[in-house]
Amino acid sequence: MNDKRVIGRRIMKEVLGEHYFGLREASTTNFNRPLREFSEENCFGDVWNRTTIDRKTRSLILLGMLTALNRAAELRIHVRAAVTNGCTVDEIQDVLYQTAIYCGLPAAVESFKVAEEVLRELQMLPESTK
């Protein structure tokens, strides 16, 4: 295993959490292994390892990008990561709100729905907010 991949695996655990990392490891197969190794080395061992912007900022940018791409499954993972990286509920809400203008209302609606589910699971939102 090369150094970038080792670093990437460490950062992935820090950003996405031990639980997610364990599930990912358990579901790695010979078929998906090349893509997962690519992600570890390049996504986390390179991009997430850069220090010009902090992890909190990276998380907020990523929430906007995943909304633009309409990637609800990845958004779910990265809302959790955003919280781990220090993002507040208000910051997450504001980034998703901004996507309504630049990505379209349907994309923002889906992202709000996903984020609200995750934030409730994390007990960061009350059960009913009217």
C-alpha positions in Angstrom: 0.0 0.0 0.0 1.5 3.3 -1.0 1.8 6.4 1.3 -1.0 8.4 -0.3 -3.4 5.5 0.1 -2.3 5.0 3.8 -2.9 8.7 4.4 -6.2 8.6 2.5 -7.5 5.7 4.6 -6.7 7.6 7.8 -8.3 10.8 6.5 -11.4 8.8 5.3 -11.8 7.4 8.8 -11.5 10.9 10.3 -13.9 12.5 7.9 -16.5 9.8 7.3 -16.2 8.0 10.7 -15.1 4.6 11.9 -18.6 3.1 11.5 -18.8 4.1 7.8 -15.2 3.0 7.2 -15.9 -0.4 8.8 -19.0 -0.9 6.7 -17.1 0.0 3.6 -14.3 -2.4 4.4 -16.7 -5.2 5.0 -18.4 -4.6 1.7 -15.2 -4.3 -0.4 -15.1 -7.0 -3.1 -12.6 -7.9 -5.9 -15.0 -6.1 -8.2 -15.3 -2.7 -6.4 -11.7 -2.8 -4.9 -10.1 -0.8 -7.7 -12.6 2.1 -7.4 -12.3 2.1 -3.6 -8.5 2.2 -3.7 -8.7 5.0 -6.3 -10.9 6.9 -3.9 -8.7 6.3 -0.9 -5.6 7.4 -2.8 -6.9 10.4 -4.8 -10.0 11.7 -3.1 -8.8 11.4 0.5 -5.0 10.9 0.1 -4.7 13.9 -2.2 -7.8 16.3 -2.3 -8.9 15.9 1.4 -5.2 16.0 2.5 -4.7 19.5 1.1 -4.4 22.3 3.7 -5.3 25.4 1.7 -8.9 25.2 2.9 -10.0 23.5 6.0 -12.2 20.4 6.2 -15.3 22.3 7.3 -15.1 24.5 4.2 -14.5 21.4 2.0 -17.6 19.8 3.5 -19.8 22.8 2.8 -18.5 23.0 -0.8 -19.1 19.3 -1.2 -22.7 19.6 0.0 -23.4 22.1 -2.7 -21.7 20.0 -5.4 -23.6 16.8 -4.4 -26.8 18.8 -4.5 -26.0 20.1 -8.0 -25.2 16.5 -9.1 -28.4 15.2 -7.4 -26.4 12.5 -5.5 -28.6 11.8 -2.5 -26.7 8.7 -1.2 -23.4 10.6 -1.2 -25.1 13.6 0.3 -26.3 11.5 3.2 -22.7 10.4 3.9 -21.3 13.9 3.6 -24.0 15.6 5.8 -22.6 13.4 8.6 -19.1 14.2 7.6 -19.9 17.9 7.6 -21.1 17.6 11.2 -17.9 15.7 12.1 -15.9 18.5 10.4 -17.6 21.2 12.6 -20.4 22.4 10.4 -23.5 23.7 12.2 -27.1 23.0 11.3 -27.5 26.6 10.3 -24.4 26.5 7.9 -25.7 23.3 6.3 -29.1 24.8 5.9 -27.7 27.9 4.3 -25.5 26.1 1.8 -28.5 24.0 0.8 -30.7 27.0 0.6 -28.3 28.7 -1.8 -28.4 25.7 -4.1 -32.1 26.4 -4.8 -31.0 29.3 -6.9 -28.0 27.8 -8.6 -29.0 24.2 -8.9 -32.8 24.4 -9.1 -35.6 24.0 -6.6 -36.0 20.2 -7.1 -32.4 19.5 -6.3 -32.5 21.7 -3.2 -35.8 20.1 -2.0 -34.2 16.6 -2.2 -31.1 17.8 -0.4 -33.1 19.4 2.4 -35.0 16.2 2.8 -31.8 14.1 3.0 -30.1 16.5 5.3 -33.1 16.8 7.6 -33.3 13.0 7.9 -29.6 12.8 8.8 -29.7 15.7 11.2 -32.7 14.1 13.0 -30.8 10.7 13.2 -27.9 12.7 14.8 -30.4 14.3 17.2 -29.5 17.7 16.0 -33.0 18.7 15.1 -36.2 18.3 17.2 -38.7 15.8 16.0 -41.2 18.5 14.9 -40.2 22.1 13.9 -43.3 24.0 12.8 
